[in-house]
Amino acid sequence: DVLLEDEESVIHTMNELEKKKVICGYHTIINWEKTNKDKVMALIEVDVTPERDFGYDRVAKNIYRYPEVDTMYLMSGKSEFIVIIYGRTM
């Protein structure tokens, strides 16, 4: 499809939408097969005991400080946390 707008107009509109926080960011999709980087993802269940006066907050902060940790979810059920990590190898 064609926008029927010149490039300068599109750039101006995008800049205005960014300033108004309508556009809040851009996402990158990487074709890992065309890179020389190995990358693996792991989903890990973590069992922890909440701390008196702090609950799960300090435990979660300690886990999240590792650079490999991408996402954490507090769960109900068998495990307290699900942690998604990325690394170069298993």
Secondary structure, 3 states (H helix, E strand, C coil): CCCCCCHHHHHHHHHHHHHCCCCCCCCCCCCHHHCCCCCEEEEEEECCCCECCCECHHHHHHHHCCCCEEEEEECCCCCCEEEEEEECCC
